[in-house]
Amino acid sequence: MKRRRDYLLLLPAFVLSMAVVFIPGVMTIFASFTDWNGVSLNFHFIGLRNFSELFGDKIFWRAIYDNVRWVALFLTIPVVIGLVTSVLLLNRRHKGLYQMLFLFPYVLAPVTNVAVWQNIIYNPIFGLVGYLNRQGFHIPSLLSDMKTALYAVAATDIWHYWGFLMVVYLASLRQTPEDQVEAAKVEGCNGWQLFRYVYFPNMLPTFKLMMIMSVINSFLTYDYVYLMTSGGPAHSTEMLSTYAYTFAFASLQVGKAAAIALFMSFFGLIASFVYIHLSQNEIMS
């Protein structure tokens, strides 16, 4: 009777997972081998043609390159800022107020954050860029320059994201056993040694998880890129997600969009396997 009740309690989660994860995943895999346009009910099986065409598509490889650069940015800048800030706030009074202020951009809608940065910072007439240009700095239009567009969009997303990392890191640091901290202080550890040998080893599992999550989220990024540049100018900010969107809704090549989605899932799967491997090694050690 208890086992039947347990299965009944698990049923809603199972049905939801099937409806929003498993079934759409299977449909995506099937669609990647067809030339389906997303409208008709005719599915023409074309084998690996979508994949072979993508391999010969320069824009597809540019999207992968841009995604890799995006991953590199998000594995360094927000991680360092979030980690340093969390350490600085660890023993500071009113840390709750600071957390709320730094986390505020994360809870805002992406459209709001984009509007702030486009109008107050990047606007070449009324924004900070326009002001600096009037002072003689000659800064180009950051979102329309192929050399700077990706970094300009990334700066907006980093501003939105780093506060979340800071809150997670700070929560993990606060879980460090007090007896370890006190013992290290008695032994004469300075601030850097205390962080390196006491705090960081205790927060390492959380740090690894957030690094893997940053990789997965970077390959799935879409909203800020689409809202600010839509992949332009000249595909200089093209991501796998925006390129898949173009195929699915602009040219109605849903099969090719599904093939790109599988590549996105593949990179996320690799990151998940890396995290599982690191977790198993930590448990064994």
Backbone torsions as a table, in degrees:
resi	resn	phi	psi	omega
1	MET	NA	-42.5	179.5
2	LYS	-64.6	-39.8	179.5
3	ARG	-65.2	-38.2	178.6
4	ARG	-64.7	-39.9	178.2
5	ARG	-65.2	-39.7	178.6
6	ASP	-62.1	-43.8	178.3
7	TYR	-63.4	-36.8	179.5
8	LEU	-65.8	-38.0	178.3
9	LEU	-69.7	-30.7	179.1
10	LEU	-80.5	-15.3	-174.3
11	LEU	-59.6	-46.9	179.9
12	PRO	-58.3	-43.1	179.0
13	ALA	-65.6	-37.6	179.2
14	PHE	-66.0	-45.0	179.9
15	VAL	-63.3	-42.4	179.2
16	LEU	-63.8	-42.6	178.6
17	SER	-63.4	-41.5	177.8
18	MET	-63.1	-40.3	-173.4
19	ALA	-74.5	-37.3	-172.9
20	VAL	-108.8	-8.3	-178.7
21	VAL	-122.4	-62.2	-170.9
22	PHE	-68.2	-53.5	-177.3
23	ILE	-62.5	-48.5	175.6
24	PRO	-60.8	-33.7	177.9
25	GLY	-64.2	-44.6	177.7
26	VAL	-63.7	-40.6	179.1
27	MET	-65.0	-36.4	178.1
28	THR	-65.6	-43.8	178.3
29	ILE	-61.3	-43.8	179.4
30	PHE	-64.2	-43.9	-177.6
31	ALA	-64.2	-28.9	-178.4
32	SER	-66.0	-17.7	178.3
33	PHE	-101.7	15.8	-179.5
34	THR	-128.6	172.7	173.5
35	ASP	-108.4	33.3	-177.1
36	TRP	-59.2	138.2	-179.4
37	ASN	-95.9	1.1	178.5
38	GLY	83.4	-4.7	-177.0
39	VAL	-116.3	-52.9	-177.0
40	SER	-77.3	169.2	177.6
41	LEU	-98.4	10.6	-179.8
42	ASN	-94.3	119.6	178.1
43	PHE	-110.9	110.3	179.1
44	HIS	-98.5	114.3	-179.9
45	PHE	-72.2	124.1	-177.8
46	ILE	-122.9	11.5	177.1
47	GLY	67.2	-130.9	-174.8
48	LEU	-95.6	16.6	-175.7
49	ARG	-62.1	-39.5	178.7
50	ASN	-59.6	-42.2	-178.9
51	PHE	-69.4	-41.2	179.9
52	SER	-65.6	-36.5	177.3
53	GLU	-68.4	-36.3	177.4
54	LEU	-65.9	-39.1	-179.9
55	PHE	-63.3	-26.0	177.6
56	GLY	-96.2	7.9	-177.0
57	ASP	-97.5	116.1	-178.6
58	LYS	-65.4	-33.8	-179.4
59	ILE	-68.0	-35.6	177.3
60	PHE	-61.7	-44.5	178.4
61	TRP	-68.4	-32.3	175.4
62	ARG	-65.8	-38.1	178.0
63	ALA	-64.0	-41.0	177.2
64	ILE	-64.0	-42.7	179.0
65	TYR	-61.1	-44.1	178.7
66	ASP	-65.6	-37.7	177.2
67	ASN	-63.6	-39.0	178.1
68	VAL	-65.8	-41.9	176.2
69	ARG	-62.7	-38.5	178.4
70	TRP	-63.5	-41.9	177.2
71	VAL	-61.0	-44.4	-179.7
72	ALA	-60.7	-40.1	178.9
73	LEU	-64.8	-42.4	-174.6
74	PHE	-83.1	-10.9	173.0
75	LEU	-89.5	-4.0	-177.5
76	THR	-120.3	-68.3	-169.2
77	ILE	-62.0	-58.9	-178.2
78	PRO	-66.4	-30.7	178.5
79	VAL	-65.0	-46.5	-179.9
80	VAL	-65.6	-46.4	-179.2
81	ILE	-62.4	-45.6	-179.4
82	GLY	-63.9	-39.9	-178.9
83	LEU	-69.1	-46.7	-179.5
84	VAL	-62.9	-43.7	-179.2
85	THR	-64.5	-40.5	179.5
86	SER	-63.9	-37.5	177.7
87	VAL	-66.8	-40.7	-179.6
88	LEU	-67.3	-29.9	-178.2
89	LEU	-88.6	-8.5	-170.4
90	LEU	-56.0	-47.1	-176.6
91	ASN	-111.9	20.6	-178.9
92	ARG	-92.2	143.8	176.0
93	ARG	-70.7	154.1	179.3
94	HIS	59.9	32.1	-179.9
95	LYS	-62.2	-27.1	178.4
96	GLY	-62.1	-38.1	178.1
97	LEU	-65.1	-43.8	178.6
98	TYR	-63.4	-42.1	178.5
99	GLN	-59.9	-42.6	-179.5
100	MET	-63.3	-43.1	-179.3
101	LEU	-65.9	-43.6	-176.9
102	PHE	-73.7	-27.9	-179.6
103	LEU	-83.9	-14.1	-174.2
104	PHE	-55.1	-45.4	178.5
105	PRO	-60.0	-28.3	-177.9
106	TYR	-69.5	-31.9	-177.5
107	VAL	-88.2	-10.1	176.6
108	LEU	-75.5	151.8	176.9
109	ALA	-66.4	143.3	178.5
110	PRO	-54.0	-35.3	179.2
111	VAL	-61.1	-38.9	179.3
112	THR	-66.7	-47.0	178.3
113	ASN	-60.6	-41.8	179.3
114	VAL	-63.7	-42.7	179.4
115	ALA	-61.6	-40.3	178.8
116	VAL	-61.6	-49.1	-176.1
117	TRP	-71.7	-39.3	-179.1
118	GLN	-68.3	-37.8	-174.0
119	ASN	-92.2	-32.7	-175.5
120	ILE	-96.6	-30.1	-175.7
121	ILE	-109.6	-54.2	-171.6
122	TYR	-86.3	-12.0	-178.2
123	ASN	-61.3	121.7	-175.0
124	PRO	-73.1	-5.3	-179.0
125	ILE	-114.2	-53.6	-174.4
126	PHE	-102.2	-13.4	-174.9
127	GLY	-88.1	-172.5	179.3
128	LEU	-61.8	-39.3	178.1
129	VAL	-60.9	-42.9	178.0
130	GLY	-62.9	-39.8	178.5
131	TYR	-63.6	-45.4	-179.8
132	LEU	-64.2	-36.1	177.8
133	ASN	-65.7	-36.0	177.7
134	ARG	-68.7	-20.1	176.9
135	GLN	-88.8	0.6	175.1
136	GLY	95.7	17.8	-178.1
137	PHE	-85.3	-21.6	176.2
138	HIS	57.3	54.2	176.8
139	ILE	-84.6	129.5	-179.5
140	PRO	-70.3	166.9	174.7
141	SER	-67.6	106.0	-166.7
142	LEU	-63.6	-35.3	-176.4
143	LEU	-83.8	-14.2	-179.9
144	SER	-108.9	0.9	176.5
145	ASP	-96.3	126.4	-176.5
146	MET	-61.7	-28.3	-177.1
147	LYS	-79.8	-24.4	-173.5
148	THR	-115.5	-11.9	-171.8
149	ALA	-59.9	-45.8	-177.8
150	LEU	-62.0	-42.5	-178.3
151	TYR	-71.1	-31.4	177.4
152	ALA	-67.1	-43.1	177.1
153	VAL	-66.4	-42.9	180.0
154	ALA	-61.5	-36.8	179.6
155	ALA	-61.5	-40.4	178.2
156	THR	-64.3	-45.1	-179.1
157	ASP	-68.3	-37.6	177.6
158	ILE	-63.7	-42.7	177.9
159	TRP	-58.3	-35.6	179.7
160	HIS	-77.0	-28.8	-167.4
161	TYR	-96.9	-31.7	-168.8
162	TRP	-66.4	-29.8	179.4
163	GLY	-63.8	-34.1	176.4
164	PHE	-64.4	-44.5	177.2
165	LEU	-61.5	-39.8	-180.0
166	MET	-60.4	-44.2	-179.3
167	VAL	-64.6	-42.4	179.3
168	VAL	-65.4	-45.3	179.3
169	TYR	-63.5	-41.1	-179.7
170	LEU	-64.3	-41.1	177.3
171	ALA	-62.6	-38.1	179.0
172	SER	-69.3	-40.9	178.9
173	LEU	-62.7	-35.4	-178.5
174	ARG	-72.1	-11.9	177.1
175	GLN	-86.2	-2.2	178.8
176	THR	-64.2	128.7	-179.5
177	PRO	-57.6	133.8	-177.5
178	GLU	-65.7	-30.7	-178.7
179	ASP	-66.1	-34.4	176.9
180	GLN	-66.8	-40.8	179.6
181	VAL	-64.8	-45.2	-179.3
182	GLU	-65.2	-39.6	179.0
183	ALA	-63.4	-40.3	179.3
184	ALA	-66.0	-37.9	178.0
185	LYS	-66.4	-39.4	178.1
186	VAL	-62.5	-35.7	179.5
187	GLU	-75.3	-5.2	175.5
188	GLY	92.9	20.6	179.7
189	CYS	-68.7	137.3	173.3
190	ASN	-84.9	-176.8	-175.0
191	GLY	-60.2	-44.3	-179.3
192	TRP	-66.1	-43.7	179.1
193	GLN	-64.9	-36.6	178.3
194	LEU	-62.8	-41.3	178.7
195	PHE	-70.2	-44.3	-173.8
196	ARG	-69.0	-40.9	-172.1
197	TYR	-102.4	-11.6	-177.7
198	VAL	-120.7	-61.3	-173.8
199	TYR	-68.9	-50.1	-174.0
200	PHE	-64.3	-43.1	176.9
201	PRO	-58.9	-33.5	-179.9
202	ASN	-73.8	-30.6	-179.0
203	MET	-95.8	1.8	-175.2
204	LEU	-57.4	-43.2	177.9
205	PRO	-58.6	-41.6	177.2
206	THR	-65.4	-40.3	179.6
207	PHE	-61.7	-44.1	178.8
208	LYS	-62.9	-43.7	-179.2
209	LEU	-61.2	-44.0	-178.4
210	MET	-69.6	-30.5	175.0
211	MET	-65.1	-45.3	178.8
212	ILE	-65.3	-40.7	178.1
213	MET	-63.8	-35.1	177.5
214	SER	-65.4	-38.8	177.4
215	VAL	-64.1	-47.9	-179.0
216	ILE	-61.8	-47.5	-179.6
217	ASN	-64.2	-31.2	179.8
218	SER	-68.4	-37.0	177.6
219	PHE	-76.6	-17.0	177.9
220	LEU	-98.8	-0.6	-174.2
221	THR	-58.4	139.9	-178.3
222	TYR	-150.1	-50.1	-166.1
223	ASP	-59.2	-52.0	-175.8
224	TYR	-67.8	-38.1	179.1
225	VAL	-65.5	-46.6	-177.7
226	TYR	-66.4	-41.0	-177.3
227	LEU	-69.0	-31.6	-173.5
228	MET	-96.3	-36.8	-175.3
229	THR	-135.9	-15.7	-175.3
230	SER	55.9	29.4	179.6
231	GLY	94.0	-10.7	-179.1
232	GLY	-90.4	-173.4	-6.1
233	PRO	-77.4	139.2	178.6
234	ALA	54.8	42.5	177.3
235	HIS	62.8	20.5	-178.3
236	SER	-75.1	-14.1	174.7
237	THR	-122.2	23.4	-178.3
238	GLU	-68.4	129.5	175.3
239	MET	-114.2	164.8	177.4
240	LEU	-58.8	-37.8	-178.8
241	SER	-67.5	-44.5	-179.8
242	THR	-69.4	-33.8	177.9
243	TYR	-69.3	-38.7	175.5
244	ALA	-63.8	-39.9	178.0
245	TYR	-61.9	-40.3	179.4
246	THR	-61.6	-44.7	178.7
247	PHE	-65.8	-41.0	-173.7
248	ALA	-72.1	-40.6	-170.2
249	PHE	-115.5	-17.1	178.2
250	ALA	-94.9	-45.8	-179.1
251	SER	-108.5	1.0	177.5
252	LEU	56.0	39.6	173.6
253	GLN	-106.1	72.3	-174.6
254	VAL	-64.5	-33.5	178.8
255	GLY	-61.0	-43.9	179.0
256	LYS	-69.8	-36.6	176.1
257	ALA	-62.8	-38.5	177.7
258	ALA	-65.0	-36.6	177.6
259	ALA	-63.6	-40.8	176.8
260	ILE	-64.7	-39.4	178.4
261	ALA	-60.6	-34.7	177.6
262	LEU	-66.8	-36.7	175.7
263	PHE	-64.5	-40.4	176.9
264	MET	-61.2	-43.0	178.5
265	SER	-65.7	-34.4	180.0
266	PHE	-62.7	-44.7	179.0
267	PHE	-65.3	-40.2	176.8
268	GLY	-64.6	-35.7	178.9
269	LEU	-66.7	-38.8	176.9
270	ILE	-61.1	-44.9	178.7
271	ALA	-61.4	-38.7	179.0
272	SER	-65.6	-41.7	178.3
273	PHE	-63.8	-38.2	178.0
274	VAL	-62.6	-43.0	179.7
275	TYR	-65.0	-42.5	178.8
276	ILE	-62.7	-41.4	178.7
277	HIS	-62.9	-44.2	179.1
278	LEU	-64.7	-38.8	-179.9
279	SER	-66.5	-40.8	179.2
280	GLN	-66.5	-40.1	177.6
281	ASN	-63.7	-36.6	179.1
282	GLU	-67.0	-39.9	179.7
283	ILE	-65.9	-42.0	-178.3
284	MET	-68.1	-32.7	-179.4
285	SER	-79.9	NA	NA
